[in-house]
Amino acid sequence: MNFQTTASFILASQSPRRRELFAQLHIPFDVQSADVEETSVAFQTAPQYVQDVALLKAQAVAAKHPDAVVIGSDTIVVYHDQLLHKPKTTNEAVQHLQKLRGKTHEVLTAVAIVTAQNTYSFVETTSVTFRMVSDAFIEAYVATGDPFDKAGGYGIQTDGVFFVEKIDGDYLTVVGLPLSRLTDELLQHNLLQLETQEVQA
């Protein structure tokens, strides 16, 4: 599929995964990391928190580029109402994965769209069930270094996939950018247009 736009898009994220996903729209865009302190956002509920962080990121970049359409996003892992942030140490990564093994948790990704005139945002949730794995399996994964830049301490698009028994919801919500819902929102608000082509017989 091909899309077109007259808008200037900026992805307010340093995540290579989000950059690769957004590139699938095949429209020009720039990338600028949002220099924000996520811990400055007060936690009320998980959906509100992740949405507020996504808005914080998008608004920080939009303040410097008021004429652009800025996309901000944030992903969190929630287990029994507890946020499992990106682990800072090996022990914390192991503890995250020990909590999640054999259980079902929620992954929430929020997306904020900020323009000069309007702000739109949404949250998508996917349930992920882990297999029951051994401590040795967890420690071998943590030793790869993969968990340390990922909410919950795993990446479903990398070796973290070996933990997954099943998911219920959009896979790309777990990766970090629910592209189908984002595309719908951009089309709905006329920030993106579908490029029509003749069907060859």
C-alpha positions as CSV (number, residue, x, y, z in Angstrom):
1,M,0.0,0.0,0.0
2,N,1.1,3.6,-0.6
3,F,0.3,6.6,1.4
4,Q,0.9,10.3,0.7
5,T,1.0,13.4,2.9
6,T,1.8,17.1,2.7
7,A,2.7,17.2,6.4
8,S,6.2,17.1,7.9
9,F,6.4,14.2,10.3
10,I,8.7,13.8,13.2
11,L,9.0,10.6,15.2
12,A,9.8,11.6,18.8
13,S,11.6,8.4,19.6
14,Q,15.1,7.0,19.6
15,S,13.8,3.4,19.4
16,P,15.1,1.7,16.2
17,R,12.1,-0.6,16.4
18,R,9.6,2.3,16.2
19,R,11.7,3.9,13.4
20,E,11.6,0.7,11.4
21,L,7.8,0.3,11.9
22,F,7.0,3.9,11.0
23,A,9.1,3.6,7.9
24,Q,6.6,1.0,6.6
25,L,4.3,3.9,5.7
26,H,6.8,5.0,3.0
27,I,6.4,8.7,3.8
28,P,9.3,11.1,4.6
29,F,9.9,11.6,8.3
30,D,12.6,12.8,10.7
31,V,13.6,11.3,14.0
32,Q,14.2,13.3,17.1
33,S,14.6,12.0,20.6
34,A,12.5,13.6,23.2
35,D,14.7,14.7,26.1
36,V,12.2,14.2,28.9
37,E,12.2,12.7,32.4
38,E,9.6,9.9,32.3
39,T,9.6,9.6,36.1
40,S,8.2,13.1,36.3
41,V,4.9,11.7,35.3
42,A,2.6,10.8,38.2
43,F,1.2,7.2,38.2
44,Q,-2.6,7.0,38.5
45,T,-3.6,4.1,36.3
46,A,-1.5,2.2,33.8
47,P,-3.3,3.5,30.7
48,Q,-3.3,7.1,31.9
49,Y,0.4,6.9,32.8
50,V,1.6,5.5,29.5
51,Q,-0.6,8.0,27.6
52,D,0.8,10.9,29.7
53,V,4.4,9.8,28.9
54,A,3.7,9.5,25.2
55,L,2.2,13.0,25.3
56,L,5.2,14.4,27.2
57,K,7.5,13.0,24.5
58,A,5.5,14.4,21.6
59,Q,4.9,17.8,23.2
60,A,8.6,18.2,24.0
61,V,9.6,17.8,20.4
62,A,6.5,19.7,19.0
63,A,7.6,22.7,21.1
64,K,10.7,22.9,18.9
65,H,9.0,22.1,15.7
66,P,5.5,23.7,15.8
67,D,4.7,23.2,12.2
68,A,5.4,19.4,12.2
69,V,3.2,16.5,13.0
70,V,4.9,14.9,15.9
71,I,4.4,11.2,16.9
72,G,5.3,10.2,20.4
73,S,5.0,6.7,21.9
74,D,5.6,4.8,25.1
75,T,5.3,1.2,26.0
76,I,4.9,-0.4,29.5
77,V,4.6,-3.9,30.9
78,V,2.1,-4.4,33.7
79,Y,1.8,-7.5,35.9
80,H,-0.7,-7.5,38.7
81,D,-1.0,-3.7,38.6
82,Q,2.8,-3.4,38.9
83,L,4.8,-1.5,36.3
84,L,7.9,-3.5,35.2
85,H,10.2,-0.8,33.9
86,K,13.3,-1.2,31.8
87,P,15.7,-3.1,34.1
88,K,18.8,-1.3,35.2
89,T,20.7,-4.3,36.6
90,T,21.2,-8.0,35.8
91,N,19.3,-8.9,39.1
92,E,16.4,-6.7,38.2
93,A,16.1,-8.2,34.7
94,V,16.1,-11.7,36.2
95,Q,13.5,-10.7,38.7
96,H,11.2,-9.3,36.0
97,L,11.4,-12.5,34.0
98,Q,10.9,-14.7,37.0
99,K,7.7,-12.8,37.8
100,L,6.4,-13.2,34.3
101,R,7.3,-16.8,33.5
102,G,4.2,-19.1,33.3
103,K,1.9,-16.1,33.7
104,T,0.0,-13.6,31.6
105,H,0.8,-9.9,31.7
106,E,-0.3,-6.8,29.8
107,V,1.7,-4.7,27.4
108,L,0.3,-1.2,26.9
109,T,1.5,1.1,24.1
110,A,0.3,4.7,23.9
111,V,0.7,7.0,20.9
112,A,0.3,10.7,20.9
113,I,-0.1,12.8,17.7
114,V,0.6,16.5,18.1
115,T,0.0,19.1,15.5
116,A,-0.1,22.9,15.6
117,Q,-3.9,22.8,15.9
118,N,-4.7,19.5,17.7
119,T,-3.5,16.7,19.9
120,Y,-4.8,13.1,19.6
121,S,-3.8,10.1,21.6
122,F,-4.8,6.5,22.2
123,V,-3.7,3.4,24.1
124,E,-3.6,-0.2,22.8
125,T,-3.3,-3.3,25.1
126,T,-2.1,-6.8,24.3
127,S,-2.0,-9.7,26.7
128,V,1.2,-11.9,26.6
129,T,1.5,-15.3,28.2
130,F,5.0,-16.6,29.0
131,R,6.0,-20.3,29.0
132,M,7.3,-21.8,32.2
133,V,11.1,-21.6,31.8
134,S,14.0,-22.4,34.1
135,D,16.2,-19.9,35.9
136,A,19.1,-21.1,33.7
137,F,17.0,-20.1,30.6
138,I,16.3,-16.7,32.1
139,E,19.9,-16.1,33.1
140,A,21.1,-17.1,29.6
141,Y,18.8,-14.6,28.0
142,V,19.7,-11.8,30.4
143,A,23.4,-12.5,29.7
144,T,22.8,-11.5,26.0
145,G,22.2,-7.9,27.2
146,D,18.9,-7.8,25.3
147,P,16.6,-6.9,28.3
148,F,18.1,-3.6,29.4
149,D,16.5,-1.2,26.9
150,K,13.1,-2.9,27.0
151,A,10.0,-2.5,29.2
152,G,9.5,-5.7,31.2
153,G,13.0,-6.9,30.5
154,Y,12.3,-8.6,27.2
155,G,11.9,-8.0,23.4
156,I,9.3,-10.0,21.6
157,Q,11.0,-9.2,18.3
158,T,14.4,-10.5,19.5
159,D,15.3,-13.5,21.7
160,G,12.6,-12.6,24.1
161,V,10.2,-14.4,21.7
162,F,11.4,-17.7,23.2
163,F,9.5,-16.9,26.4
164,V,6.2,-16.4,24.6
165,E,3.5,-19.0,24.7
166,K,0.7,-16.9,23.2
167,I,-0.4,-13.3,22.7
168,D,-3.9,-11.8,22.6
169,G,-4.0,-8.6,20.6
170,D,-1.8,-6.6,18.2
171,Y,1.8,-8.0,18.1
172,L,3.1,-4.5,17.2
173,T,1.7,-3.1,20.4
174,V,4.3,-5.4,22.1
175,V,7.0,-4.3,19.8
176,G,6.3,-0.7,20.6
177,L,4.2,1.0,17.8
178,P,0.6,-0.3,16.9
179,L,1.0,0.7,13.3
180,S,-2.5,-0.3,12.1
181,R,-4.3,1.8,14.7
182,L,-1.8,4.7,14.2
183,T,-2.5,4.6,10.4
184,D,-6.3,4.7,11.0
185,E,-5.9,7.7,13.3
186,L,-3.7,9.6,10.7
187,L,-6.2,8.8,7.9
188,Q,-9.2,9.8,10.1
189,H,-7.6,13.2,11.0
190,N,-6.6,13.8,7.3
191,L,-2.9,13.8,8.2
192,L,-2.3,11.0,5.8
193,Q,-4.0,10.0,2.6
194,L,-4.3,6.7,0.8
195,E,-2.7,6.8,-2.6
196,T,-5.1,5.1,-5.0
197,Q,-3.8,3.1,-7.9
198,E,-5.5,1.4,-10.8
199,V,-5.9,-2.3,-10.4
200,Q,-4.3,-4.2,-13.2
201,A,-6.5,-6.8,-14.7
